[in-house]
């Protein structure tokens, strides 16, 4: 089954157009809408403008993710030029791309040392944290907490780690931030002097809200499982799918990372039962189901279920059977091997 999936992904990529015009059009529409909402909507309807800008920053973040995977063209520098204007302020495209591609090593998913997007901590690492931060991390593992606190904790952690990299002499990080600074030299004066939006307000509402929307997608994207394919979620349908560029079908994206966003739903529908078998039923029908169950209850522990000691060279995860029902509720027995075609 896995081999057949790989063949599908390969065919899709080999038949992909040199320029993916739906993505080019969406990038143009997003930046034009951002300028329009700020310039025309802000003077008359400031609250509506700020909310619309938050949605548009979430879309721009989703498009950064697409560009990181080689869309909408086969030239990295063109993709960077198309999506690199940092209207979301925080993340340099090159740093986002480098970290996110590291995250796509599925064998390391959820590992707090090897996966840059893991929300887990090792036990020894967790014990060294201040009590207040432990509380914040626990709240951050609820969906409501992730929506409110996620942008602050994520941004603070990212900026601190990037500052350390630059201080340690990382040239790639320094270059990425210099390019980011050049983009900010365009974006910040535009926000303040052309749109006349106070910078503090732009950060407090659109930037925060944009990251909060994305946090709804990332909240449950990955969980610990002894099998790498069991670590990645499928959210079958949602009105938010377009905003997330179909990354609600996250397992499909991880198994076919070069497939464009607008092809993912068909790829999922063609072999729905196989995808669900592949991740052992880590499936939710929609984000509302996630919210009902985990709005105020932590979905995962802060401490990684198996990393309860310091990392060792060559350490492998200890096998552990864990599954979820089709609706993500409780645990279910899982077979020793995935079903065959």
N, C-alpha and C positions, 0 to 999 in steps of 0.2 A: 504493500500500500504506500509506504513512504517513498519507494522508488518511483511509483506512478505519479505521485505528487511532484516530485522533482522534475520529471519529464514534462509535466504540464507547465511548471514555472519556466523551464528552459524554452519551451515553444513560445510562450507568451512573450518572453523577452526578445527572442530572436526575431519575432514578427512585429516588434514594437516600432512605431514610426521614429524617424530621426528627431523630429520635433513633435512633442505631445501638445497639440494646440488647446485641448480643454484646460490643461494646467496653465499654459501661457495666458489664456483668457482669464482664468480665475485669479492669477497673480495681478494682472492689470486691473481687473475689477476691484480687487481688495485694496490696492493702493489708491485707486481713484475714489473709492467709497470712503476710505480713511480721510483723504483730503476734503472730500465733499462734506462729510459729517462734521469735521472740525471747522471748516471755513463757513459753510452755509447754515448748518443746523445749530451749531453752538450759540450764535448770537440770539436766536429766537427761542430755541428749546434746549437750554443747557443740560438739563437732566437727561433728556432723551439722547442728546448728542453723546454724553459720557457713556451711557449704556451701550449705544451702538458702537462706539469706539472700542469698548471692552470686547464685544463680539468679534469685531474686525481684527483686533490684536490676537485673539484666539485663532482666527482663521490664518493670520500670517504665521503664527507658530506652527500650525498644521502644514502650511506650505513650506516652511523651513525644513520640516521633517521630510517632505517629499523631495526637496532639493538635495538633502543630505544623502538620499538614496539614488541620486542620478537622474532626477527629473527636473524640468521637462525636456532637457536636451542631453546629449551624450558628452557634452563639454562641461567640466566642473566649473570653469571660470565664468561661463555664460550663466549657469544656474546661480552661481554666487552673485553675479551682477544683477540678476533678475530679482532675487529675494533678499539680498544682503542689506538693504536700507533698514536700519534697526529701529523701527517704529515702536517695538516692544521694549526698547531701551536696555534690557539686561543682558541678553545672551549674544555674544559674537557668533556669527554663523560658523566660522571654522572650528571654534571650540565646541559648539553644539554638535557639529558633524563628527568630530573626532571622538567625543564621548559617546555619542549615540551609536556609532558603528562598533565601538567596543562592547556596548550593551548587547549587540546582536550575536555575540558568542553564546549560543543557547546553553552550552554545557556549564556556563558560569552564571546563568540567570539566577538572580536573588542573592548571590554571594556578595556580602557587603564590602569585600575587598577587591573583587574582580569585576563586579557589575556596577558601573557608575550610576545606574538608576535604581539601585536597590534601596528599599526603605527599612530593611532589617539592620540590626547591629549584632555583633558577636557579644557573648555574655561578658567576657572580660572587658570589652570596650564599653559596654553599657554600664558596668559597675563603676567606671571612672567618671561618669557624667554627673553633674549637679542634680539634686533632687528636682528642682524646678524644670530643668530640661527633660528629665525623664517623664514628668507629667505632661509636658507639651508634646512629646513624641507619642505618648499614649493617646492623647486627644487627637493628634494628627492621624492616627490610624482608624478613626471614625470618618465617615464620609463628610459629615458636617464640619468636623475639625479640619479635614484636608482642604475643604473649600475655603475656609476662613484663614487657617494658619499655614497651609501648604505653601502659598507664594512667599510668605515671610521667611519660613524656615528653609525653603529650597533656595531662595535668593541669597540668604545670609551664608548658608553652607557653600554654595557655589562660589560666591565672591571671595570668601576666605580661602578656599582651596586654590582658586586661581591666583590670588595674591601670593600665596606660598610658592606656587609654580614659578611665577615671574621672579620672585625673590631668589629662588634657587637657580635662576638662569635659563629657564626653559625658553628657547628661542621661538619655537612654534607658537607657544602661548602668547609670548610678547608680540609677535607679528599679528596674531589674530586680534589682540586687543588694540593694537595701533590702527588696524583697519576699521575696527569697531568705533574707535574714537573719531576717525575721519567721517564715518557715517553719522555719529552723534553730532558732529560739528554742523551737519546739515539739518538733522531732525530737531535738535533742541531749539535753535533760533526760530525755526519754522513754527514749532508749537507755541513758543512764548510771544514772538513778535508778529508773525503772520496770522496765526489763529487766535492769538490773545487768550490762550488758556493758561492759567497759572500752572507752573511745572509741578508744584506739590500736589495739585488737584489731579493732574494727568497721571501722576504716579499712584496716587491714592485710589483712584477709581478705574480708569481704563486699564492701566498696567496690571494692577492687582486683580481686577475682574477677569482680564484676559487669561492670566495664569490660573485663576480659580476655575474657569471653564475647562481648561486643559486638565486640571487636577481631577475633574470628574471622570475623565477617560483613564488617566494613569492610576487612579485610586486602587483598582483591582486588577490591573493588567497582568500582574504576575503574583504568584504564590509559590511557596516552597512545595516541591514534589520530588520524589526520588527519580522520576523520569523527566528529562528536560522538556519534552512535549507537553507534559502535564502542568507546566509552570505558567502557561500563557492562556489567557481567557478568550472566549468568544462571547460577545454580546450580540445577539442575533439581529435585533432591529431597534432603531431609536430615531426620533426626530433630530437627535444630535449627530447622527451619522455623517451628514454632509459637513457640519462644522469640524468634525474629527477626520474628514476625508476617508471615511470607512475604516478607520483604525479601531473601531469597535470590534471588527473581525480580526482581532489582533494576532491570533495564531496563524491565520492565513497570511497576514503580512510577514510574520517571522519566518514562515516556511517559504515564502515567495517575496523576498524583500525588494526585488527589482521590478515587481509588477506595479503599474501605475494605479493610483487610488480608485479611478473610475472603473477598473476591471476587477477589483476585489469581490464585489457582491456576486457577480456571475461565477467567478472561480469558486466561491463558497457554495453557491446554490447547486453547482454541477455535482458536487460530492459532499453534500452536507453531512451525511451519516458518517463518512470516513473522517471528516475533520473532527467531529464530536468524539468518535472512537479514539482518534489520535491523542486528544488531550484528556481522555478519560472522563468526559462529561463536565469539564470545568466551563460551564455554559450558563449564562443568564439570559432571560428573554429580552430584557431592556434595562436601562439605567434606573428606572423607577423601582424595579425589583431589588436592585442593589441598595437603593436609598431606603426602601422600607425595612430592609433587614439590618443595614449597617449605618444608618444616619447617625445614631448616637451610641453605637456599640462597635468596638474595635473588631475589624475583620481578621486581622493578623496580629500576632504578638510583636512587640518591638524587637525582642531577642530572636535571632534566627534559630529555627527549631533544632538544627544540628550543629551550629557553630557555637558551641558552649565552651570553647577553649581557644587558646591562641593559634593562629594559622601556622601550619607546618609545610615545609617544602614537599611537594608531591602529594599533599593531602587530597583525598577524594571525599565526596559526600558519603555519609553512611546511608545505605539503602533504608528506605522507610516507606511503607505502603500508605498512601493517603489519596482519597478521591472525593469527588463531590457529585451530587445528583445533577440531573440535567438543569435544574433550576438553582444550582449552587447551594443547596441546603443540606447540611449534614454530611455524612460520609457514606460511601457505597463501596462494596467489594470491587476490586479491579482484577482483571485477568493477568496471568503471568506474561502473556505476549499479546501484542495488538492483533486484532482480527485480520485475517488474510482476505485478499480480494477473491 
